[in-house]
């Protein structure tokens, strides 16, 4: 596998290994106020320290007049360093540039900031209520490069965007329903926790900016930096070596504008590598609260669904304006529901910005609707697997966006997962204080649409192949996967294929490495580039073979006249003998689509991920501790390109799913993160993982679509675990994570309620006797 | 490391302390700040990039190195207190001719990594365990890995590699993902 040796010998090229001669180091001074006017920043003492080169404030940058102070992918709302206002605890206010990181750290502690505190708001429902403190009384400007995102902002209510999906007649649906269940579900803010925190080295020259960054979005970052410094795109070079994980947190610019601005101020390269504490407040998973109302018939058919979701966007919009689209259609779930009205609002609060996160809004949706569906099943006396079978989308059904869906395998995925977990056997089983039970869930998820990927494939005269791509390698294995796919297309040994890291000076445009899009989108672009190479090779070989190009074919890496394989020429030799140097093929894949933000109708996704999960848990009734014993997942993959990589991606989802279900929550007190350390914020270690798990990846090569596998396995995990915990204990939690404290509280409430019922029953008996 | 105060050196005029280390079998002399971590000294002064900072508080294991046969967190170890010690990093597990020692070799064969930021830590934790106990059982391996986080989620392949190199049971069936194809 590509670079595999480097990965076990400590040589993976991370940004933090990168040094530029004369490089300086930076430490940020961060806001201790949740919402305040910045009255003064006192830097003299810090600036006088040994090793300190400069102490820079937002006002210093503004005074230069040679850079825009605001950035952000959709809205230009985020200051490089705070200028007049801070909007969350942890926001960068000033920066110390020094000869070494220790000097920068010591000096940063000496910077003093005077704040004039303003009313702050932390809960998204409160920020959404009339009269709440406003984060942006005036609308920020837009970056026109995100024109596909239609804004329905409401600055009076801190709303940076709203998205609505309407299908059928929801009032009529509820009127016809025989049972309506109406409840509120919550998911907390969480951290993506890539082990490598955000890192950047920026080298700004007057007419040129080079940035080595741990970003998932090199081309968006290039665009942001070009806009900020007023440079043509090609004067900004973004180089992205290997990432130590991303999971969404490294999508969109964060540290790059800061390091670039500082480099420009000090006239030297600057490295900025965040501490873990800083990482936690740099990008978070949206906390989300949804009121979900579902109407069903006695036979289990869902006939109406209404939902209003509030996503806590934190202090800056980042990608929240797009997230509400996923967050609105996502609430429909994988079910054929004739009458739907779902609405999602992204609401700004004085908490750290929320951004992309593995599962992009769908985790929060699935937690709510799969949790509720089990409750509905119980009230109807239906089996949880059965109620899903009744409602799951089937081939040719229309989704809530009006799209007709094809290649749907939900039912067989669910049946298989249920069988593998042993659904239908005795459940729950109690031994002493320990109860075991199982739960299932099903999820539909889209990928970013519209979207564009381009790639180049270069065939060398020795038959080796270079793939030039701007897909970011963050551990998901996109480079070996693309190598395998291109090798297969060209009929050459995968060992002969090299795949680039990203360098915007050299590797062609790609929109972003997010949304599980790369294997489909970049896989498509590199496939087309490989086909372009083959086309050119046929032309060149036709000359060498003295044949009609139309008669020349390439099989197993050799060009030959159709039907006469023996006389073929290896494709590398075709390049050498034709004296063309190399054959350079290009490929582009553009998908079209988009949804109306008022109705949610249109094309939401070029294809839809289908995913199911079944969990078996063990709950200790004495301690409330939940252990996931076994997990059986299933995902529609279309085609698996790299089986080992696919397994890794699904297991990665399991780490996130178990973490989200049982452990992970960013806890804030008046906007101050209180568990921003890996000593306090728990992520799953080996012992937290299920003793056994398996994922079934269903392929359908006829259909030809390769589905990305970075995210689909994740969203069903937490609700499957939650549903299993309910079946084990009778405790139905509506908020994540499922902590021992919440389980114990739930058990106590049940005991108290049972006791009350007994008392009432006793009294009743007395009255009647 | 040493509790003997007479062994503690005072910093020179530039605020640094000289430290002599055996790093992967090679004698190295560094001048470090008294508060500088071993992780920082290895990375920034010796350019050994296999150990990485992940949390700064000894919880994630990404900065693990071996000092005198003990796996330790490089981020919690002061370089100035390592004078005279033997330090091994993941780079030391590869011979000059490219031969890998058995642990990284098993990790490579099992593809027991994704982003690989944590890999050195897991490799060295197992390396230290095997040096102390050449035939550990599964519980001992799990214990050795308990201070290590793989956020990408490569645990089952890491365990497969570890079981093999530790000679525990039969090698795990690594084809845990079943694929089905249907028209």
Interface residues (C-beta under 8 A of the other chain):
Chain A: X1 X4 X5 X6 X7 X8 X9 X10 X11 X12 X14 X16 X17 X100 X101 X102 X193 X194 X195 X196 X197 X242 X243 X244 X245 X247 X273 X275 X276 X474 X475 X476 X477 X637 X640 X643 X644 X646 X647 X648 X650 X651 X652 X653 X654 X655 X656 X677 X678 X679 X683 X685 X686 X687 X689 X693 X694 X695 X696 X697 X698 X699 X700 X701 X702
Chain B: X33 X35 X36 X40 X43 X44 X48 X49 X50 X51 X52 X53 X54 X55 X56 X57 X59 X60 X62 X89 X90 X91 X93 X94 X100 X104 X105 X107 X108 X111 X113 X114 X115 X116 X117 X118 X119 X120 X123 X142 X145 X146 X148 X149 X150 X151 X152 X153 X154 X155 X156 X157 X158 X159 X174 X175 X176 X177 X178 X179 X180 X181 X182 X183
